[in-house]
Amino acid sequence: MLYIPESLPPPNSSDFVHQLPFASPGEPIVAARIDAIRSRDHNPFMDYQVPSAIISLKQGLGKLIRKGSNRGIQYEVKSPGDCC
């Protein structure tokens, strides 16, 4: 995973995301899952990689909010040269 959040401690917790947490398609397990999804004529990016990235982002946000009294912000930073 490319997702390695940088967190600030409470009371002003923040989580900075430098890259979206997509699994590397070069990893053997990820490549096998992508191939299996393609073999069923599905889109591996939308059916596997995007949902996995969303779960990782939620887990990162969960690091910030552990109690009802906690508050936090998750920043998703995009470099000016990055494309959509």
N, C-alpha and C positions, 0 to 999 in steps of 0.2 A: 504494500500500500504506500502511496505517496503522501498520505495524510499524517503529518506529525504536528499536532497543535502546540502552540506556545501559550501557556496559561499564566495569568497573573494571580497572586493569592487574594483571598477575601480581605477586606470587604468589597473591593472594586474588581471583581473577577472579570476577566476578558479572555477570549479564546480567539487567536488569530489563525486563519486558515490560509496558507500560502498556495496550495494547490488542492484541487478537489481530489477526494480519496478514491480514485479509480485504481483497481487492481491492474497490475502489469499483464498485458496479454501474452508476454513472453514467458511467464511462469507456467510450468507444465500443468498444474491443476486448473488454472484459469483458462489456458489454451484448450484443454480437454472439455471444459464446460462450454466454452464458446463454440467449439466444433460440434458438440452434441446439440446445442440450441440451433445452430445453422442447419444441421441434418434434418431438423423438424421444420425447416423453412420459417424460422422465427428470426427476429432481430436480436442478436446477443447484446448489443449496446443498450437497447431500451428494455429488454426482458431480463437482463442479468446485471450488467455493469452499472446502470443508473440506479436501480433499486439498492444494490450493495453500497454504492457511494452515499446514498441518502441515509442508510442505516448507520454508516460510519460517522456522518455529520451529526446525526441525532445522539450517538454515543459521546461524541466530543462535547456537545452541548450538555449532556447529562453529567459530565465531569464538573461543570460549573454550578449546576443546581442540585444540591444534595439534600437541602432542608427547605422547608417552606419560607424560611427567613432569608435564604440566599437569593441574590440577584446576579445576573451575568449578561454579557453581550458576546455574541459570536460574530466576528468580523470575517468576511470572505474577501480576501485581497486579490485583485487581478492586476497584473502588470499592464502598462499602457500598450505594449507591443503584442499582447496575447489576442488571438482571434476569438470569436464567439465560441 
